[in-house]
Amino acid sequence: MSALVNRLYNSQSIQQWQHKRTMLHSSGIWGREPVLEYLADQVIKSGDVVVDVGAGAGFPTLRMAEMAGPAGNVVGIELSEAMIEAARHHCRAANLSFQRADISQELPLPEEFADIVTGLIEVERILMTSGRAVFLTMHPDAFESRWDLQFLAYDLSALQRYRDAADKEDLEIPGSARNVNGGENAIMTIYHSRRSIADAASDAGLALIDERDLWIDRETAAQTFGASSIRCMPTTPIYWMLTLAKSTAVANGHEDAAPINGFMFEQRTTVTS
């Protein structure tokens, strides 16, 4: 994982990920922005302790610090040295700090530290009983439809391997995402099925309490990148937002960890059991 992170996020590519630029490509427009709106409207409250796992160059983390307010505390965790240096330099607030750490290892944070965590690894340990974990990932069905967008392109040979594979789990699909302000970002999708994500959450002691399918819409795409950038629109969601809570909190009926849409937790339990 370290080699992959360093290949994607390094001193040569850092300009593509700093400031608002990190929001001005596909995953920012149709993924991160909806997640930030959801966090502001339904999740983060003034005074909350928030951990942003995989904070990148820190711009979304800075937005979370604004949501948590002066009484809150927001910690951004990032593995890439180039990204963490950029975050510390450009994203500053009295209630905001960044730490370099490997999210596949134990994080340098105490148990039940956070009200909100935006990532999966180490969530159950550092999440408060009443807390929520919200994370954004590529939708498991994203590559089940054939689409052709100039501003979000994936390697054709890798896509063919994905479609031909009997076991698609953990397949790496490289690509590039065009930035509205110019330039492209190298990206990598590592495929995970719905079942594997549900199992990982369950193994971590977490329960799914809400999910949102996030779609690329034609009108925004045409306005942002030009109609000529759209050759074929996806007929599947591209991004996926999940909200989780501690399984014990949900099982015990903890009010603050109750499903936002009660039927959704019941439905997903049925599908993945």
C-alpha positions, 0 to 999 in steps of 0.5 A: 500500500505504501508503494501505491500511495507514494506512486500516486501522491508524491512531490511531482503530482502534489500540485494536482491535489492541493487546495480546492483542486482536490475537489475539482475532478470527478471524485471531488464533484460527485463524491467528496462534495456530497459527503461533505454536505452530508457530514455538515447536514446530518453528522458533524456537530459543533464540538465534535472530535473528528478523525479524517483517515486518508486526509490527503492534502487536507482540504476536505479535512479543513472543511470538517474543522469548520463544521466542528467549530472552535470547540471541536478537534479534527485530526487528519491522518495521511501516509504520504509524506508529500501530502501531509507536508502540503496539508500542514502548510496550506490547511491551518485552523486552531482546531486542526492537526495532521499526523502521518500514519499507516492506516493499515496499522494501529493509529496513534490515537486512544480508544473511543477518541472520536465522535466521527471517523471518515475511514474504515481501518481502526474505526471500531477502536477509536470510535465513541459508542455514539459515534459514526464512521462515514467513508467514500469509495468506488461503487461496487457496480461502477464497472458493470456498465460500459461508459466513456468519459474523457474526464474520468478514464480507466485503462482499457486492458485493466477493464477487460481483465476485470470483466474477464476475471472470475474472481475480481476481488482486489483487482487494480484498475489504473486510470486518470481524472481530469481537473477542471483547472487543467491537468490530470490526476493519476488514480487507482481503483482497487475493486472490492465487492459489496460482500467483502466490504460488508464482511470487513465492516462486520469483522471490524465490529461495525454495522451499516446504518446508511448508504448513498449511491452517488451518480455522475449526472450529465448536466453537471458533467457537460457544464463542467467539462464540456459536452464533448467530454461525454461519449457514453454516460454510466448507467451505474452509480460511480461512487458509494458513501457508507455510514457505520456505527459500532455493532454493539451500539446498534444492537443495544439500541443506542439512540445516537447510533440508530440507523438513519433509515431503519429499513436500510440496516435491516435490508443490508443485513438480509442481503449480506448474511 
